[in-house]
Amino acid sequence: MHQKRIKVLLYTVSLGGVLRHIQDIVTQIDHTKFELIGVFPDKLLNKAYLPHNISGYHSIFTAAGLKSYTVETPVGLNPLASTTAFYNMARLLRHVQPDVLHCHSSMAGAIGRLATLAWRPRRVLYTPHLMYCLRSTGLRRFIFSAIERILFPLTDTVIAVSDSELHDISSIFGQNHRLTLIRNAVPVDLSAPATQPGGSALPKDIKPLQGKKIILSTARFDAQKDVPTLIHAAHILAQTRSDFQVLLAGDGEDRDAIRARIRDKKLEHLVHLVGWRSDVPQLLAACDVMVLSTHREGLPYAMLEAMALGKPVIGSDVPGVRECVEHGRTGFLFPCGNAQALAELLTQVLDNAALRQKIGAQAQHAILHRFSPRSMMTALEALYSGIHPVPEAETTIPSNFTGQH
């Protein structure tokens, strides 16, 4: 007699690293024990400027032979659209009747958990991937923190993806048994060390500039990711050198502003927008250094991917990033928003091939051991089964942890 599979409904409205996270769950989970079902918006893909040739959530589920549903969900404050999404999500819960609802991102977490008032799964999990309130300030932070507190009783487990995120979430809810830590992991397709990290060709649609070193950034174009700081650093570099090109892989609401900034700095010949990509590993394999000039992260997949491929990385010295990077050994950190400091680090890395190789190799070794794909999936499968996934020591904040570098 076959044991009944545990039915897990995955709900999200976010792209970027969250999509990578969902993709890894789909490809790694034990499908003999768990039945995955997805629910995502479609219009979000257009709003986020995803071109038609980029795989979205539905195509990931279809390729794996899994069911998925559409619930249009706003990415921001929109009372009418949010009410409609709540109604449709409540109907879907009653229809699917999952054993587990796992919400990813703040908006999906809010609407999904509210919808459980209409039909309650056995377990309700919420991975915010950096709560919206933690990215906000002033009145918005107060309001969104209050919403999180109101919804907390509807949640069996809130999952932080990094130590710093667990620390910040605990500042809202206090030490609580419903909070747990399951770190993001190296994507499974990058978990085998590359035998030749470097020298790869760029995708055919990107024309390489002869003799120029490649600086790559993969990020949404929004305020959190702070792409303008990288553009400013490129402007500083361009005053004394022209042996580099910057590839910005991504898109988003600030696209026009970023394009205008590149034009204003007269960097069109050195800084190129290459859009959302499904071939990020190929871009990473071809680059000389990867940069993430972000204001805040949960635990960035962009960094994990680059380091797994043996690439030197430079990131803002902010929570999440500093958990991936040990400055001077597995990469480099610069003060958030400081374009001059970023330009100086880029100069150091671009001018020293031996340093690039050494830092990349050390990063690859460290990241593949610390963020193993199977450890993340084992913990999630335990939670889906109703078992606490990690030792108690992993669910509490160390007494000396401040969230600061």
NUDRENFI-258426 format. One line per field, with one value per residue (C-alpha): residue in three letters; residue number from 1; x, y, z. Coordinates in Angstrom, 2 decimals. Layout:
N
code ALA ...
pos NUM ...
px X ...
py Y ...
pz Z ...
END
This chain:
405
code MET HIS GLN LYS ARG ILE LYS VAL LEU LEU TYR THR VAL SER LEU GLY GLY VAL LEU ARG HIS ILE GLN ASP ILE VAL THR GLN ILE ASP HIS THR LYS PHE GLU LEU ILE GLY VAL PHE PRO ASP LYS LEU LEU ASN LYS ALA TYR LEU PRO HIS ASN ILE SER GLY TYR HIS SER ILE PHE THR ALA ALA GLY LEU LYS SER TYR THR VAL GLU THR PRO VAL GLY LEU ASN PRO LEU ALA SER THR THR ALA PHE TYR ASN MET ALA ARG LEU LEU ARG HIS VAL GLN PRO ASP VAL LEU HIS CYS HIS SER SER MET ALA GLY ALA ILE GLY ARG LEU ALA THR LEU ALA TRP ARG PRO ARG ARG VAL LEU TYR THR PRO HIS LEU MET TYR CYS LEU ARG SER THR GLY LEU ARG ARG PHE ILE PHE SER ALA ILE GLU ARG ILE LEU PHE PRO LEU THR ASP THR VAL ILE ALA VAL SER ASP SER GLU LEU HIS ASP ILE SER SER ILE PHE GLY GLN ASN HIS ARG LEU THR LEU ILE ARG ASN ALA VAL PRO VAL ASP LEU SER ALA PRO ALA THR GLN PRO GLY GLY SER ALA LEU PRO LYS ASP ILE LYS PRO LEU GLN GLY LYS LYS ILE ILE LEU SER THR ALA ARG PHE ASP ALA GLN LYS ASP VAL PRO THR LEU ILE HIS ALA ALA HIS ILE LEU ALA GLN THR ARG SER ASP PHE GLN VAL LEU LEU ALA GLY ASP GLY GLU ASP ARG ASP ALA ILE ARG ALA ARG ILE ARG ASP LYS LYS LEU GLU HIS LEU VAL HIS LEU VAL GLY TRP ARG SER ASP VAL PRO GLN LEU LEU ALA ALA CYS ASP VAL MET VAL LEU SER THR HIS ARG GLU GLY LEU PRO TYR ALA MET LEU GLU ALA MET ALA LEU GLY LYS PRO VAL ILE GLY SER ASP VAL PRO GLY VAL ARG GLU CYS VAL GLU HIS GLY ARG THR GLY PHE LEU PHE PRO CYS GLY ASN ALA GLN ALA LEU ALA GLU LEU LEU THR GLN VAL LEU ASP ASN ALA ALA LEU ARG GLN LYS ILE GLY ALA GLN ALA GLN HIS ALA ILE LEU HIS ARG PHE SER PRO ARG SER MET MET THR ALA LEU GLU ALA LEU TYR SER GLY ILE HIS PRO VAL PRO GLU ALA GLU THR THR ILE PRO SER ASN PHE THR GLY GLN HIS
pos 1 2 3 4 5 6 7 8 9 10 11 12 13 14 15 16 17 18 19 20 21 22 23 24 25 26 27 28 29 30 31 32 33 34 35 36 37 38 39 40 41 42 43 44 45 46 47 48 49 50 51 52 53 54 55 56 57 58 59 60 61 62 63 64 65 66 67 68 69 70 71 72 73 74 75 76 77 78 79 80 81 82 83 84 85 86 87 88 89 90 91 92 93 94 95 96 97 98 99 100 101 102 103 104 105 106 107 108 109 110 111 112 113 114 115 116 117 118 119 120 121 122 123 124 125 126 127 128 129 130 131 132 133 134 135 136 137 138 139 140 141 142 143 144 145 146 147 148 149 150 151 152 153 154 155 156 157 158 159 160 161 162 163 164 165 166 167 168 169 170 171 172 173 174 175 176 177 178 179 180 181 182 183 184 185 186 187 188 189 190 191 192 193 194 195 196 197 198 199 200 201 202 203 204 205 206 207 208 209 210 211 212 213 214 215 216 217 218 219 220 221 222 223 224 225 226 227 228 229 230 231 232 233 234 235 236 237 238 239 240 241 242 243 244 245 246 247 248 249 250 251 252 253 254 255 256 257 258 259 260 261 262 263 264 265 266 267 268 269 270 271 272 273 274 275 276 277 278 279 280 281 282 283 284 285 286 287 288 289 290 291 292 293 294 295 296 297 298 299 300 301 302 303 304 305 306 307 308 309 310 311 312 313 314 315 316 317 318 319 320 321 322 323 324 325 326 327 328 329 330 331 332 333 334 335 336 337 338 339 340 341 342 343 344 345 346 347 348 349 350 351 352 353 354 355 356 357 358 359 360 361 362 363 364 365 366 367 368 369 370 371 372 373 374 375 376 377 378 379 380 381 382 383 384 385 386 387 388 389 390 391 392 393 394 395 396 397 398 399 400 401 402 403 404 405
px 0.00 1.43 1.70 -0.31 1.87 1.89 0.25 2.24 0.90 3.67 2.50 4.63 4.51 8.25 10.96 14.76 16.18 12.73 12.20 15.59 14.53 11.23 13.03 15.39 12.48 10.80 13.94 15.19 12.15 11.30 8.29 7.41 6.61 5.44 2.98 3.94 1.35 2.17 0.11 1.47 0.36 0.84 0.58 3.49 5.79 4.82 4.97 8.46 9.52 10.24 10.62 8.72 11.80 12.48 11.09 8.45 6.95 4.26 6.83 8.99 6.03 4.87 8.35 8.30 4.83 3.29 0.03 -0.03 -2.74 -2.99 -3.98 -3.27 -1.71 -0.49 3.15 2.30 -0.51 -3.68 -6.80 -9.10 -6.57 -5.55 -9.19 -9.68 -6.49 -7.65 -11.02 -9.42 -6.79 -9.46 -11.42 -8.25 -7.45 -10.93 -10.54 -7.01 -7.16 -3.38 -1.73 0.81 0.64 4.09 4.02 7.09 7.51 5.70 2.68 2.05 2.57 -0.09 -2.76 -2.05 -2.24 -5.42 -6.97 -6.48 -9.35 -11.55 -9.82 -6.96 -4.21 -2.52 0.62 1.11 4.70 5.98 9.38 9.44 12.85 13.47 10.23 8.93 8.80 12.55 13.15 10.96 11.44 9.29 5.53 5.65 7.89 5.52 2.45 3.98 5.48 2.01 0.56 3.19 2.33 -1.40 -0.77 1.73 -0.92 -2.02 1.50 2.95 6.52 8.29 11.46 14.47 16.99 19.99 21.23 20.82 17.24 16.45 17.90 15.76 12.58 13.17 13.27 9.61 8.30 10.87 12.39 9.66 9.49 7.66 10.79 13.39 16.46 16.88 19.65 19.42 21.66 23.84 21.51 21.65 22.81 25.88 26.67 29.44 32.69 33.61 36.79 37.70 36.29 36.78 37.44 33.87 32.16 29.33 25.87 25.62 23.24 25.79 28.65 31.89 34.17 37.61 40.19 37.86 37.34 33.72 32.03 28.66 25.71 22.50 19.75 16.32 16.32 14.82 15.86 16.88 19.43 21.06 22.41 23.24 26.16 27.74 27.14 28.80 31.76 32.03 32.07 34.97 36.88 36.24 38.20 41.44 40.78 38.62 39.63 36.34 32.66 29.74 26.87 23.65 21.51 18.06 15.19 12.49 10.68 13.84 14.89 14.33 16.08 19.07 19.22 19.13 21.93 24.13 23.46 24.13 27.46 28.31 28.88 26.83 30.01 30.97 27.75 25.20 21.70 21.18 17.73 16.38 18.31 17.75 21.48 22.95 25.41 26.84 27.18 28.88 31.27 32.32 32.73 35.88 34.12 30.55 29.17 26.09 25.71 22.59 21.14 19.92 19.51 18.13 20.81 21.49 21.37 23.37 26.34 25.92 25.83 28.94 30.97 29.92 31.39 34.68 34.20 35.50 32.62 32.30 29.25 27.87 28.79 25.18 23.30 22.89 25.82 28.37 27.13 28.32 31.54 34.57 36.32 39.72 39.41 36.26 35.41 35.32 32.92 32.53 30.46 26.91 26.43 30.13 30.96 34.54 35.27 33.66 35.76 38.94 38.10 37.26 40.63 42.39 40.56 40.71 44.45 45.41 44.55 46.25 44.10 40.95 41.85 42.83 39.73 37.45 38.88 38.59 35.02 34.04 35.43 33.79 30.38 29.91 30.64 28.57 25.48 24.91 21.68 20.68 20.80 18.17 15.91 16.20 15.11 12.16 10.99 11.06 8.91 6.45 6.22 5.52 8.96 11.08 13.84 16.96 18.50 17.26 20.57 19.88 16.51 17.75 20.02 23.49 23.96 26.81 25.07 24.27 23.59 26.55 29.89
py 0.00 3.33 6.10 9.16 12.02 15.29 17.97 21.24 24.44 26.94 30.56 33.55 36.81 37.54 36.94 36.92 34.83 33.65 32.06 30.35 29.13 27.68 26.08 24.30 23.04 21.67 19.92 18.57 17.52 13.84 13.65 10.19 11.77 15.26 16.53 20.08 22.48 26.05 29.22 32.40 35.52 35.84 39.61 40.09 38.70 41.45 44.13 42.96 43.19 39.50 38.72 35.79 33.57 33.59 30.70 31.74 29.80 28.03 26.73 25.38 23.44 22.28 20.98 18.93 17.55 19.45 21.39 25.15 27.78 31.48 33.99 37.55 39.29 42.89 43.52 46.70 48.32 47.99 47.38 46.29 43.95 42.57 41.84 40.04 38.03 37.10 35.89 33.85 32.39 31.38 29.61 27.86 26.61 25.12 23.51 22.10 21.42 21.18 19.69 22.52 26.11 27.62 31.35 33.05 36.86 39.42 39.99 36.29 35.77 38.35 37.23 33.52 33.54 35.64 33.16 30.37 31.94 30.38 26.98 26.02 23.58 21.46 23.58 27.18 28.21 31.65 32.47 36.25 36.40 39.69 41.05 44.17 45.96 45.39 47.17 50.10 53.12 55.47 55.09 52.34 50.23 50.75 49.79 46.71 45.53 45.79 43.72 41.04 40.89 40.61 37.72 35.91 33.84 32.42 31.06 27.79 28.62 31.73 30.74 33.06 32.39 33.87 34.52 38.27 37.88 35.66 38.34 41.05 38.96 38.23 41.98 42.04 38.90 38.25 34.83 32.44 28.73 29.57 31.18 28.98 29.28 27.44 29.10 29.50 27.01 26.92 26.13 22.41 22.78 24.67 22.42 20.49 22.52 23.85 22.29 25.36 28.54 31.11 31.52 30.75 32.59 35.05 34.09 34.65 37.62 39.61 40.98 40.95 43.98 42.82 42.76 44.10 42.51 41.81 43.17 41.48 42.42 40.37 42.23 43.80 47.45 48.96 51.04 48.06 46.73 50.16 49.60 53.37 52.91 50.42 52.81 55.62 53.33 52.54 56.30 56.71 53.86 55.31 58.44 56.48 53.26 51.70 48.05 46.88 46.51 46.26 43.90 44.60 41.45 42.31 44.72 46.38 49.55 51.73 50.64 54.02 55.88 53.55 53.90 57.69 57.59 55.57 58.10 61.08 59.59 58.94 55.25 53.71 52.15 50.49 49.71 47.46 46.41 42.78 42.22 39.33 36.18 32.44 31.87 33.56 30.69 31.22 34.96 34.23 31.75 34.43 37.34 38.41 39.76 39.85 42.89 43.28 46.89 46.27 48.01 44.82 41.09 37.97 35.66 36.57 33.79 36.01 35.80 32.07 31.39 33.45 31.99 28.42 29.01 30.22 33.90 36.77 38.83 42.37 43.24 45.90 45.39 44.75 41.93 38.90 39.73 39.63 36.16 34.95 36.92 36.98 40.20 39.61 35.82 34.77 38.17 41.83 44.15 47.91 50.45 50.51 53.27 54.21 54.23 55.38 52.41 50.06 51.56 51.04 47.40 46.87 48.35 45.98 42.93 43.83 44.52 41.23 37.97 35.90 37.57 36.86 33.19 32.86 34.62 32.72 29.34 30.13 31.37 28.22 25.91 27.82 28.29 24.70 23.40 25.90 26.20 22.67 22.20 19.04 20.66 23.20 20.58 18.15 20.92 21.93 18.33 17.95 21.05 19.86 16.59 18.41 17.85 20.69 20.89 21.94 21.67 24.19 26.01 26.95 28.55 31.03 34.04 33.62 35.91 37.72 38.18 41.82 41.68 43.98 43.25
pz 0.00 -1.10 1.47 0.53 -0.66 1.28 -0.86 -0.81 -2.36 -3.18 -3.58 -4.56 -6.50 -6.68 -9.25 -9.07 -6.26 -5.20 -8.61 -8.25 -4.79 -6.07 -9.01 -6.64 -4.52 -7.65 -8.90 -5.55 -3.53 -3.15 -5.46 -4.16 -0.79 -1.75 -4.36 -5.32 -6.73 -7.72 -7.64 -9.20 -11.05 -14.80 -15.19 -12.79 -15.44 -17.85 -15.17 -14.25 -17.92 -18.38 -22.09 -23.54 -23.83 -20.08 -18.08 -15.58 -12.70 -14.75 -17.25 -14.40 -13.03 -16.46 -17.30 -14.10 -14.86 -11.94 -11.63 -11.29 -10.97 -11.67 -8.99 -10.05 -7.05 -6.79 -5.91 -3.99 -2.05 -4.10 -1.94 -4.78 -6.40 -3.00 -2.11 -5.41 -4.86 -1.35 -2.66 -5.46 -3.14 -0.62 -3.37 -4.54 -1.03 -0.70 -4.14 -3.76 0.01 0.45 3.51 3.47 2.26 1.77 0.95 -0.48 -0.33 1.83 -0.42 -0.99 2.72 3.58 1.10 1.46 5.24 5.25 2.81 5.34 7.30 4.60 4.57 6.87 5.78 8.43 8.18 7.02 6.28 5.30 3.80 3.32 1.55 3.40 4.84 3.15 6.50 6.91 3.60 4.61 6.86 8.88 8.72 6.09 8.30 11.24 9.18 7.56 10.84 12.38 9.52 10.10 13.80 13.04 10.61 12.81 14.68 11.30 10.71 11.92 10.88 9.58 7.74 7.59 4.82 6.66 10.17 9.76 8.54 11.53 13.80 12.17 12.21 15.89 16.51 15.40 17.08 19.80 20.38 19.28 18.48 15.25 13.80 12.15 9.96 6.66 4.70 0.94 -0.84 -3.90 -6.82 -7.46 -11.06 -9.82 -6.87 -8.65 -8.71 -12.13 -13.48 -15.51 -13.92 -16.60 -20.28 -21.28 -24.11 -23.66 -24.97 -28.71 -28.43 -26.38 -28.44 -26.42 -26.60 -27.69 -24.90 -22.21 -18.81 -17.89 -14.77 -14.28 -12.10 -11.95 -10.12 -10.35 -11.30 -8.16 -5.17 -3.02 -5.52 -6.04 -9.55 -9.83 -7.41 -9.82 -12.73 -10.75 -10.01 -13.74 -14.42 -11.98 -13.63 -17.09 -16.17 -16.25 -18.16 -20.86 -20.62 -19.09 -19.85 -17.43 -18.16 -16.22 -16.34 -15.04 -15.43 -13.38 -12.50 -12.57 -16.06 -17.74 -14.92 -15.14 -18.91 -18.51 -15.92 -18.27 -21.01 -18.73 -17.67 -21.36 -20.63 -23.45 -24.91 -21.61 -19.71 -21.38 -20.34 -21.35 -19.79 -17.74 -18.54 -18.31 -18.97 -15.89 -15.25 -18.74 -18.07 -14.76 -16.35 -18.87 -16.43 -14.58 -11.48 -10.21 -8.33 -6.12 -4.97 -2.92 0.14 1.82 1.15 2.75 1.33 -2.31 -4.88 -7.24 -4.88 -4.25 -7.99 -8.76 -5.90 -6.76 -10.22 -8.76 -9.53 -7.39 -6.01 -4.67 -2.60 -0.32 3.32 4.36 6.12 3.90 1.65 4.46 5.37 1.95 1.71 3.98 3.00 1.43 1.42 -0.48 -1.98 -1.12 0.72 0.32 2.28 0.94 -1.65 -1.78 -5.49 -4.90 -2.65 -5.18 -8.00 -5.97 -5.33 -8.99 -9.94 -7.54 -8.90 -12.59 -12.44 -10.79 -12.56 -9.84 -7.19 -9.20 -9.48 -5.81 -4.42 -6.82 -5.81 -2.10 -2.59 -4.47 -1.80 1.06 -0.52 -1.71 1.78 3.75 1.54 0.31 -1.70 0.13 3.57 2.53 1.00 3.93 6.29 4.09 3.67 7.45 7.87 5.21 7.14 10.40 11.90 13.24 10.62 12.51 15.96 18.51 18.39 14.77 15.53 18.11 17.78 19.25 22.25 20.54 17.18 16.40 12.68 12.17 10.45
END
